């Protein structure tokens, strides 16, 4: 199972958020899931079976005040 998450503290307004923070959130959310899948696939090949389950967050569908770059990163 792959779950990735990146918390930002303190909460931020997307209009005031630096691009570097979006890059950090995307790196955790995208690369984290990719890394889990990569290593899971290697193990599954050695045992000729397995399953990968990746979960997402409601945050990718519903933006909340102060959530900044999290909703677009979760939706990607």
Secondary structure, DSSP 8 states (H G I E B T S, - for coil): -B------SS-B-GGG--HHHHHHHHIIIIIHHHHHHHHHHHHHHHHT-----B---GGGTS--TTBTTHHHHHH-
